[in-house]
Amino acid sequence: MSETEIARLRDEIADVDREIVGLVAKRLDLASQVGLEKKRLGLPLRDERAEEHVHTRLSAEVAKLGIGSSLGAGLAHLLIEESVRRQAGAFPPVPVNQCVLVVGGAGRMGRWLCRYFRSRGCDVVVNDIAGSLEGFAFEPDLQKGVQEADVIAVSVPMSVSSEVLRSIAAMRPKALLFDVCSLKAPIAHELRAMSRSGLRIASVHPLFGPNLWPLSSGNITFSDCGNSAAVLEARELFRASGASFVDVSLDYHDESMAFLLGLSQLCLLTFARCVAESPFDLAGLESSAGTTFSRLSIAAAGLLADSPTLLRDIQALNPHTPFIHRRIRETLDEWQNATASEGADFLRLIGQTRKNFEGRMSR
């Protein structure tokens, strides 16, 4: 083995080490959250049954991969002890005497909002036609919840968002109000009308799913509906997340989302559909981690786990989706024509794409 190859392998090992540390950090963050919940419920810090499950789970995992049992036992011990230490140091946030009503709090993003605001010391109340959310106060009467709230977060399906916003507007809330819709066209009229009527309203869009970690790696967009002070208030609510803030005009929000959401989802859905209809059993080939196919498979599987209604709404409710469809068809024709040539056209198209893509993506 050459020294060059040794250096290459060590670089790969360093990459793996970084991934391991990142996953350990995520695990410890989750352990801290468990610690907070234990303290809220008055539960003891150590749970022998849970710790035994960790030992059993890791022993089974290392056995499947042919790793020595002593490593699995040692890893379990280290993770458990550090998790307990983190849980012991986890203290509930200082109450801020602010009531946050999450309309649609039983949904995936609604649950994330509930957990986030509770972690900031807020009193969180859920209103959702689907029912209550375990561990949180529930208010079935929307009008009562609206009148008592200091902040109202609307996290309902986009297809009913305008109706819900109109209902809340009629109640004349004194609270700061914001939505978290992935698209703004379906509700832009209501948002502006509510602002004109004097309501404190802003439009927010967390560009991540409820399982993102760390939050500081995510982006949140803020759109002014006609009340700049409300936007500043909304930004302060999410300041502690560490996420990057991006101001996006209400008029241009959906045009950018056509690429950031619509295009990326269509590409993955097209890939998934082609694989699903393939005459081959591809499971054996997918296991070669690191290949383009494997990476796309993981991304597609994650997307397909999302709500079908949400995926459909992102495509159907964005007025810029037809442009994306046309551009995809035109691009497929470009690649088809370049592939059919003797080679120069394909190389030219690759070079042009690489240059323009790097230009668009570089910061």
C-alpha positions in Angstrom: 0.0 0.0 0.0 1.4 3.4 -1.0 1.7 6.3 1.4 -0.8 8.2 -0.9 -3.4 5.5 -0.3 -2.8 5.5 3.4 -3.3 9.3 3.4 -6.5 8.9 1.4 -7.9 6.2 3.8 -7.0 8.4 6.8 -8.9 11.3 5.2 -11.9 9.0 4.9 -11.5 7.9 8.6 -11.5 11.6 9.6 -14.8 12.1 7.7 -16.3 9.2 9.5 -15.1 10.5 12.9 -16.8 13.8 12.2 -20.0 12.0 11.4 -19.8 10.0 14.6 -19.2 13.1 16.7 -22.2 14.8 15.0 -24.5 11.9 15.7 -23.3 11.6 19.3 -24.0 15.4 19.7 -27.5 14.8 18.4 -28.1 11.9 20.7 -27.0 14.0 23.7 -29.3 16.8 22.7 -32.2 14.3 22.6 -31.1 13.0 26.0 -31.2 16.5 27.4 -34.8 16.9 26.1 -35.6 13.6 27.9 -34.1 15.0 31.0 -36.4 18.1 30.8 -39.5 15.9 30.4 -38.4 13.8 33.4 -38.1 16.9 35.6 -41.5 18.2 34.4 -43.1 14.9 35.4 -41.1 14.4 38.6 -39.5 11.1 37.3 -36.2 9.8 38.6 -33.1 10.6 36.6 -32.0 7.0 36.1 -34.2 4.4 34.5 -32.7 0.9 34.7 -35.1 -0.5 32.2 -34.3 2.1 29.6 -30.6 1.7 30.2 -30.9 -2.0 29.7 -32.7 -1.4 26.4 -29.7 0.7 25.3 -27.3 -2.2 26.1 -29.5 -4.8 24.4 -30.0 -2.6 21.3 -26.3 -1.8 20.8 -25.2 -5.4 21.5 -27.6 -6.5 18.7 -26.3 -3.9 16.3 -22.6 -4.6 16.8 -23.3 -8.3 16.5 -25.0 -7.8 13.1 -21.9 -6.0 11.8 -19.3 -8.4 13.2 -18.0 -5.9 15.8 -16.7 -7.2 19.1 -19.2 -7.3 21.9 -16.8 -5.5 24.3 -16.9 -2.4 22.0 -20.7 -2.4 22.0 -20.8 -2.7 25.8 -18.3 0.0 26.2 -20.1 2.3 23.8 -23.4 1.8 25.6 -21.8 2.6 29.0 -20.2 5.8 27.7 -23.4 7.0 26.0 -25.6 6.2 29.0 -23.3 7.9 31.5 -22.9 11.0 29.4 -26.6 11.1 28.7 -27.4 10.9 32.4 -24.9 13.7 33.1 -26.6 15.9 30.4 -30.0 15.1 31.9 -28.9 16.1 35.3 -27.7 19.4 34.0 -30.9 20.1 32.0 -33.0 22.7 33.7 -36.5 23.8 32.6 -36.4 27.3 31.0 -37.4 30.3 33.1 -41.2 30.9 32.5 -41.7 34.0 30.3 -45.4 34.4 31.1 -46.3 34.3 27.4 -49.2 32.1 26.1 -48.7 30.6 22.6 -51.7 29.1 20.9 -50.7 26.7 18.2 -53.6 26.2 15.8 -53.0 22.8 14.2 -50.7 21.8 17.0 -51.4 18.0 16.5 -49.7 18.1 13.0 -46.0 17.4 12.4 -45.0 21.0 12.2 -47.5 22.0 14.8 -45.9 19.5 17.2 -42.5 21.0 16.5 -43.8 24.5 17.2 -45.3 23.3 20.5 -42.0 21.7 21.6 -39.9 24.7 20.5 -42.0 27.3 22.3 -42.2 25.2 25.5 -38.4 24.9 25.4 -38.3 28.7 25.5 -40.5 28.9 28.7 -43.8 29.7 27.0 -47.2 28.3 28.1 -48.3 26.4 25.0 -52.0 25.7 24.2 -53.1 23.5 21.3 -56.2 23.9 19.2 -56.7 21.2 16.5 -59.8 19.6 15.0 -57.8 16.3 15.1 -57.7 16.4 18.9 -55.3 17.1 21.7 -51.5 16.7 21.8 -50.3 14.6 24.8 -48.4 16.7 27.3 -49.9 20.0 26.2 -52.9 22.0 27.3 -55.8 21.7 24.8 -58.4 24.3 24.0 -61.2 23.1 21.7 -62.8 26.5 21.6 -60.8 28.5 19.0 -62.3 31.8 20.0 -61.4 31.4 23.6 -57.9 30.3 22.7 -57.4 33.3 20.4 -58.6 35.8 23.0 -56.3 34.4 25.7 -53.2 34.0 23.6 -50.2 36.4 23.4 -48.9 34.7 20.2 -50.9 32.6 17.7 -49.2 30.2 15.3 -51.3 28.8 12.5 -49.9 25.4 11.3 -52.8 23.9 9.4 -52.9 22.3 5.9 -52.5 24.9 3.2 -55.8 24.0 1.6 -57.7 25.3 4.7 -55.2 28.0 5.8 -57.1 30.9 4.3 -60.4 29.8 5.9 -58.7 29.5 9.3 -57.0 32.8 9.0 -60.4 34.5 8.1 -62.0 32.9 11.1 -59.3 34.2 13.4 -59.4 37.7 11.9 -63.1 37.9 12.6 -62.2 37.3 16.3 -60.0 40.5 16.4 -57.1 39.0 18.3 -54.7 41.2 20.2 -51.9 38.6 19.9 -49.1 38.5 17.4 -50.2 36.1 14.6 -48.2 34.2 12.1 -48.6 31.3 9.7 -46.0 28.7 8.7 -47.3 27.8 5.2 -44.9 26.5 2.7 -46.6 28.6 0.0 -48.0 32.1 0.4 -50.2 32.5 -2.7 -53.1 30.6 -1.2 -53.2 33.0 1.8 -51.6 36.3 0.6 -55.0 38.0 0.2 -56.0 37.1 3.8 -52.6 38.1 5.2 -52.7 41.6 3.6 -56.3 42.1 4.6 -55.6 41.2 8.2 -52.6 43.6 8.3 -54.7 46.4 6.8 -57.3 45.9 9.5 -54.7 46.6 12.1 -53.8 43.0 13.2 -50.2 42.2 14.2 -49.5 39.6 11.5 -46.4 38.3 9.8 -45.7 35.3 7.6 -43.1 32.7 8.5 -41.7 29.7 6.7 -39.3 27.3 8.4 -37.4 25.7 5.5 -36.9 22.4 7.3 -38.8 19.5 8.7 -39.7 18.9 12.3 -36.7 16.5 12.8 -33.9 18.9 11.8 -30.9 19.0 14.1 -29.2 21.2 14.9 -31.7 24.0 14.4 -28.8 26.3 13.7 -28.3 24.5 10.3 -31.8 25.6 9.1 -33.2 28.6 7.5 -36.4 30.5 8.3 -38.0 33.0 5.9 -40.0 36.0 7.1 -42.4 37.9 4.9 -43.9 41.4 5.6 -47.6 41.4 5.2 -47.8 45.2 5.8 -46.7 45.4 9.4 -42.9 45.6 9.7 -43.1 45.7 13.5 -44.9 42.3 13.5 -42.1 40.8 11.4 -39.5 42.0 14.0 -41.6 40.4 16.8 -41.8 37.1 14.8 -38.1 37.1 14.3 -37.4 37.5 18.0 -39.6 34.4 18.7 -37.2 32.3 16.7 -34.0 34.0 17.6 -33.1 31.3 20.1 -33.2 28.6 17.4 -30.0 29.8 15.9 -31.4 29.3 12.5 -30.5 31.7 9.7 -33.2 34.4 8.9 -34.0 35.4 5.4 -36.4 38.2 4.5 -38.5 37.3 1.4 -41.1 39.4 -0.2 -44.6 38.0 0.0 -44.9 38.5 -3.8 -41.7 36.5 -4.7 -41.8 33.8 -2.0 -43.6 31.2 -4.1 -41.4 31.8 -7.1 -38.3 30.9 -5.1 -40.2 28.0 -3.5 -41.0 26.6 -7.0 -37.3 25.8 -7.3 -36.4 25.1 -3.6 -39.3 22.9 -2.9 -41.3 22.1 -6.1 -38.3 21.3 -8.4 -36.4 19.3 -5.9 -39.5 17.3 -4.9 -40.4 16.6 -8.5 -37.0 15.3 -9.2 -37.1 13.0 -6.3 -40.6 11.9 -7.0 -39.7 11.2 -10.6 -36.7 9.1 -9.5 -38.9 7.2 -7.0 -41.6 6.6 -9.6 -39.1 5.2 -12.1 -37.5 2.9 -9.5 -40.9 1.8 -8.4 -41.9 0.8 -11.9 -38.5 -0.8 -12.8 -38.6 -4.4 -13.9 -35.5 -5.1 -11.7 -35.1 -6.0 -8.1 -32.7 -3.1 -7.1 -32.5 -3.8 -3.4 -29.2 -5.6 -3.7 -27.6 -2.8 -5.6 -28.9 0.0 -3.3 -26.7 -1.1 -0.4 -23.5 0.3 -2.0 -23.5 3.4 0.3 -22.1 6.5 -1.2 -23.2 6.0 -4.7 -25.5 8.4 -6.5 -28.3 5.8 -6.5 -28.0 5.2 -2.8 -28.0 8.8 -1.9 -31.1 9.5 -4.1 -32.8 6.5 -2.6 -32.4 7.8 0.9 -33.6 11.3 -0.1 -36.6 9.9 -2.0 -37.5 7.6 0.9 -37.5 10.5 3.3 -39.7 12.6 0.9 -42.2 9.7 0.4 -42.6 9.6 4.2 -44.0 13.1 4.2 -47.7 13.8 4.0 -49.0 13.1 0.5 -51.4 16.0 0.9 -48.6 18.3 1.7 -46.6 17.1 -1.3 -49.6 17.5 -3.6 -50.3 21.0 -2.2 -46.8 22.2 -2.8 -47.1 21.3 -6.5 -50.8 22.2 -7.0 -51.1 25.5 -5.1 -47.9 27.2 -6.4 -48.8 29.3 -9.4 -45.2 28.9 -10.7 -45.3 25.1 -10.9 -46.3 25.1 -14.6 -43.0 26.9 -15.4 -41.1 24.2 -13.5 -42.9 21.5 -15.5 -42.0 23.2 -18.8 -38.4 23.7 -17.7 -38.0 20.0 -16.8 -39.3 18.9 -20.1 -37.0 21.3 -22.0 -34.1 20.2 -19.9 -34.8 16.5 -20.6 -34.8 17.3 -24.3 -31.5 19.1 -24.0 -29.9 16.1 -22.4 -31.5 13.7 -24.9 -30.2 15.7 -27.8 -26.8 16.1 -26.3 -26.6 12.4 -25.6 -27.5 11.5 -29.2 -24.7 13.6 -30.6 -21.1 12.3 -31.0 -20.0 13.6 -27.7 -19.0 17.2 -28.0 -22.5 18.5 -27.3 -22.8 16.5 -24.1 -19.4 17.7 -22.9 -20.3 21.2 -23.7 -23.6 20.9 -21.8 -21.9 19.4 -18.8 -19.3 22.2 -18.7 -21.9 24.9 -19.1 -24.1 23.3 -16.4 -21.2 22.9 -14.0 -20.2 26.6 -14.4 -23.7 28.0 -14.1 -24.7 25.7 -11.3 -21.6 26.6 -9.2 -22.3 30.3 -9.9 -25.9 30.0 -8.6 -25.0 27.9 -5.6 -21.8 29.7 -4.4 -22.1 32.2 -1.6 
